[in-house]
Structures are given as structure tokens and as C-alpha cells.
């Protein structure tokens, strides 16, 4: 570790691990992170050289290191919300498992938040050696998209203006402590679709007297899977998933309508536009071919998360020099998951790197959004180390 930070990180890690486990035991859903935000504020309010700002969205926490110092401002973002998932971790191994029924931290946000608190604690101790300002952004509502976009709209990237922003994400595909990176489009854009198939209800014994919307919906679901297979180039990435299908209430009644909803994921905007057009065409024309009608509604989600080239250069150089070349991977494939970190990139150069959490000796680890996922605390110091070094190096350039 760099001598400027190593002693402080080693001293603080046990406190941050305890905080992370406390947050894991008390998860809160998007925009309801009241206890989490209060905890974060308690820690930050005790730090010298750190100024807390008024909340912008209610549960967010934004603070600035060296608020009056001239020079550039770098931001680091952590997300705070949990997921509506019933935790299935082993209580013998995870005694701090969720105490909130049906809610758990299954995506590492408890660790993202705790590591950023730890980063603020470290940087506050060496504030006089930081050549500029550091803005700490603790964001609500990443899982229920709206937190990042709302914070940006409310001025989180201004006053002082942020010149660059970093974030990390826990990554179960890589061994604990490994830093990996995808340059350019790193996370997918999303679009939700909602399809209502209108038919004509009838008795289940006399299907010829009606138009079966469930049959039409089944054909639509199958036909939608041809989009990626036959309408998207093999070198492009896209997903069309129907996640819900409902219709009817009785076994002997053909209903008058059927509903389905799903998601579209893509990395390139032109691919997304083409896929959305094909979803509409296939749904409408397939329904007509079966005597029904389809009403299609498309709802845009997040744009793709695109890592800025210059910020990626700094992440790679920092990881190689501070951690060692063996602890950096620069050819990670893009993810078709969605991250609202993309909105910060509309205001300043932005990049998110991945932090491995898979224990050594294990070939696999529970994936994100899995009821058995738990952040590996052995990665805590490494995450803080990268944040501290990136902030210092960004401000020094």
C-alpha cells in the first residue's frame, strides 16, 4: 500500500467491516434508506475536514472533503439500497444476516457504502496532503432506477463542480481483491416492454367461438426470442426477456385478454432501437395472424454505462502500480446488467471498476441478486485502497 494511506486503512478496516455487517443486517429498499443514511451521516459528521451537505432526495448523503480548498474536485459514489429478496445465507456463517423480512443486500451495496465511509475516514486524516476536493456521494435508489438521475438533476455534480467520478462494484466472478475493468460500454442500457393481447372470451369447451389471447401470447413469447437470434448481429450484445405472463382466472374459461412484461438489454443505442422496433412488430403482427390484437408499450430505462477512456487509464495505472500487475484484469467482458451510474457520466468523465469477492480456492460464488450472496469482507481494504489512491492521483494531475 502507499505509505500515505496504508497505516490508516489497516487501522480503519475492522471498523468498516463491522459497519458493513450492521448495514447487511438492516437492509432498506430504494428511497427508504433512512437508517442507512443516518448511520453514514453519524460517521461523516465526526470527521475533520469533511462538510456534510443537505440531502437532495431525502435519504441520500453528500459530503465534501476540503470544501474550501482550490483546485479540482473528484467524486466517489456508493449506492445504499437493498433488494426485495429473502436471504438464504447460512446463519452459522453469516450471523449478521438480514433481520428484515423479504429484504436483503444481495448486490454488495452494503459494502459499497461501508467502503466509501472508510475512504472518507482515511482521507480526512490526510486532508492536508490532498491537492483538491473530494465529494462523497451516497446514493439511494440504484436498484429501483431513479437515484442517480435524481441526484444529478438536483445538483449533486455541481457546487462544487465535479471534474471526474469513480465507483466500484463487487464482482463474484473474480477472486477476492482482483480489480477488473471494461473500457467503453461496460453495462447495458435497458427498456421495459408491456404487452396486452386482446382476444374474445369464450367457454373453454368451445374455443372456436372466441379468440384465445393466451395462445397468441404464447406465440408472441416464442417469436420474441428470434430477435436476438436472427435480427441482431452475432458481434453485438442484446437480450429480450419476458419476465411475467398472466391471463385468465379459471381452467374452463378463455379470457378476453392477457398481459406480459419483460426487459430489453443492449450496449449500442442503434441495436436497442432496432430491437424495440422488432418487439413491437412481432407482437402486433403475431397477434393479428391469430385473430387477436396486441397493444405494446415501451418504457425506456437507463442508457448504457460507458467508462471514460482517460478514467480507465488512471484505474489501470493505479491498480498495476499499487496492487501489482497480477491484481488487474483489463479485458473484462461487458455486463448486460444495468447500472444507473451512467447518469453521472453525462456530467463528468466517469468510470466504474469491479472488485473481486470470490474466495480463493473456490471455482464459483453466489452471483449478484442471489439470495445466498454475501460480500467477502477480505476485499474491504482493497476497495478503500483503490478509492484513496484514485482520488489522490486524479487531483494531482
TANORJO-V441270 format. One record per backbone hydrogen bond with DSSP energy under -0.5 kcal/mol. CO is the residue of the C=O (numbers start at 1). NH is the residue of the N-H. If there is no record, write none. Layout:
CO;NH  CO;NH
//
This chain:
2;5  2;6  5;9  6;10  7;11  8;12  9;13  12;15  12;16  13;17  14;18  15;19  16;20  17;21  18;22  19;23  20;24  21;25  22;26  24;27  25;99  28;82  29;32  32;34  33;37  34;38  35;39  36;40  37;41  38;42  39;43  40;44  41;45  42;46  43;46  44;47  47;50  49;66  50;52  51;64  57;59  61;138  62;53  63;136  64;51  65;134  66;69  72;133  73;163  73;164  74;135  75;166  76;137  78;139  83;85  83;104  85;87  89;91  90;93  90;94  94;97  99;101  100;103  104;83  104;106  106;369  106;370  108;112  109;113  110;114  111;115  112;116  113;117  114;118  115;119  116;120  117;121  118;122  119;123  120;124  121;125  122;125  122;126  124;127  126;129  127;130  129;131  130;132  133;74  134;65  134;136  135;76  135;137  136;63  136;138  137;78  137;139  138;61  139;80  141;146  141;147  143;145  146;150  147;151  148;152  149;153  150;154  151;156  152;155  155;158  157;162  163;349  164;75  165;351  166;77  167;353  169;355  171;174  171;357  171;358  174;357  174;358  175;178  178;180  178;356  179;329  180;354  181;332  184;307  186;335  187;305  188;339  189;266  190;301  191;264  192;299  193;262  194;297  195;197  195;260  196;198  196;295  197;199  197;258  198;293  200;211  202;254  203;206  206;209  207;210  211;200  211;213  212;216  213;217  214;218  215;219  216;220  217;221  218;222  219;223  220;224  221;225  222;225  223;226  224;227  225;229  226;230  227;231  227;232  228;232  233;236  237;267  239;265  241;243  241;263  244;261  246;259  250;253  252;204  253;255  254;202  255;213  256;199  258;197  259;246  260;195  261;243  261;244  262;193  263;241  264;191  265;239  266;189  268;271  268;272  269;273  270;274  271;275  272;276  273;277  274;278  275;279  276;280  277;281  278;282  279;283  280;284  281;285  282;286  283;287  284;288  285;289  286;290  287;290  287;292  288;291  293;198  294;296  295;196  297;194  299;192  302;190  304;306  305;186  305;187  305;307  307;184  308;312  309;313  310;314  311;315  312;316  313;317  314;318  315;319  316;320  317;321  318;322  318;323  319;323  319;324  324;327  325;328  327;179  329;181  335;188  337;188  339;342  340;343  341;344  341;345  343;346  344;347  344;348  349;165  350;308  351;167  353;169  354;180  354;356  355;171  356;177  358;176  359;362  367;370  370;373  371;88  375;377  376;379  377;380  379;383  380;384  381;385  382;386  383;387  384;388  385;389  386;390  387;391  388;392  389;393  390;394  391;395  392;396  393;397  394;397
//
